Amino acid sequence: MVLELAELPVRAGEGERFEAAFAEAKPLIAAAPGFLSIALRRPIAPDGHYLLLVEWDSVAHHRDGFRQSPDYARWSALLHGFYDPMPVIGYFAEDIACST
């Protein structure tokens, strides 16, 4: 399992419209091969960034699968106009054991 993480810098005042567009876009990513789960967190600060967390079977399922698909073209048409600047995406491996 791989975790994709992105801070989404949604333009000020566009949160409600972005959330509605995200609800429309969510089934597009959920239908992708290798997709496991998705979570979108709303910022607490008025001009904060949304946090997107997506679990995939592998980086390739996201990068070479979903991002090369017609569904990604629709996803980006629905969502990318809200960002300023475009988000940076990172991939993370499974949890590491941490001592408390």
N, C-alpha and C positions, 0 to 999 in steps of 0.2 A: 504494500500500500504506500502511496505517495500523497503527500498533502501539498496542494497548490495554495499559496497565500498571496493575496493582493490587497493593498490599501487603495481604495477607490476614491480619488479626489473629486467628488461630485460638486459642481458649481453651487455656490451659495444660493439658497432659495429654490433649488431644483429637487430637493429631497423627495417630496411627495410624488412628483412626476417620475423621478428615477425609480422609486419603489414600485410604482404601477408598471413601468416598462420592464423592471426586473421580474415581476410576477408573470408577465407575458413571455419573457425570455427563458425562464426557469425550465419549462418542459423541453426546450431545445437541447439544453446541456444534459438534462436527466435522461434523455433517450440515447445519448452517445455510448458506444461500446467502451467498457472499462470504467464508466462513471460509477461511483459508489455513494457519495453524499455531497450535499452542499449546505452551507450556512452563510447567511448575510447578517452582519451585525451593524446596527444603526449607531452613529456617533453620539456621545453624550454632549460634547461641546458643539455649539451651534454651527461652526464652520469646520468641524472635524471630518475625517475621512471615514467612509464605510469600510468594513473589513469583510473580505470575501475569503471563505475557506472551502475548498473543494477537494474531496478525496477521490483518487483515481487508482486503478490497478497498477498503472505505470505512467511515467512521464510521456512515453510514446503515445499512450491512449489520448492524452490531452494534446500534445504538441503535433504529432503526426496524424492523429485521428480527428478529433473534434475540430482543431484549428484549421484543418484542411477541408472541412466538410461544408456543404451548402447551409447546414444549420448554423455554423459559426458565422457565415456571412449575414444571416438574419439576426443572430445574437448581437453582432457588432453594430449592425444598423439600428437596432433598438437601444443599445446602451452606450456606445462610444461617444456619442455627441454630448453626453453629460459630464465627461471628464476633462479636467484642466489642471495639470497636464495628464497625458495618458499614464495609466498605472504601470508600475514595474511588478512583474510576477516572479515569485520565487517558488522553488520546489524543496520539500523537506522529506527526509527519510522517516522511518518509524521511530516511535518514542525510544529514548535511551533511559536506562534505569538511573534514577537519581536518588541520592540519599537525603533524608530530611533531617 
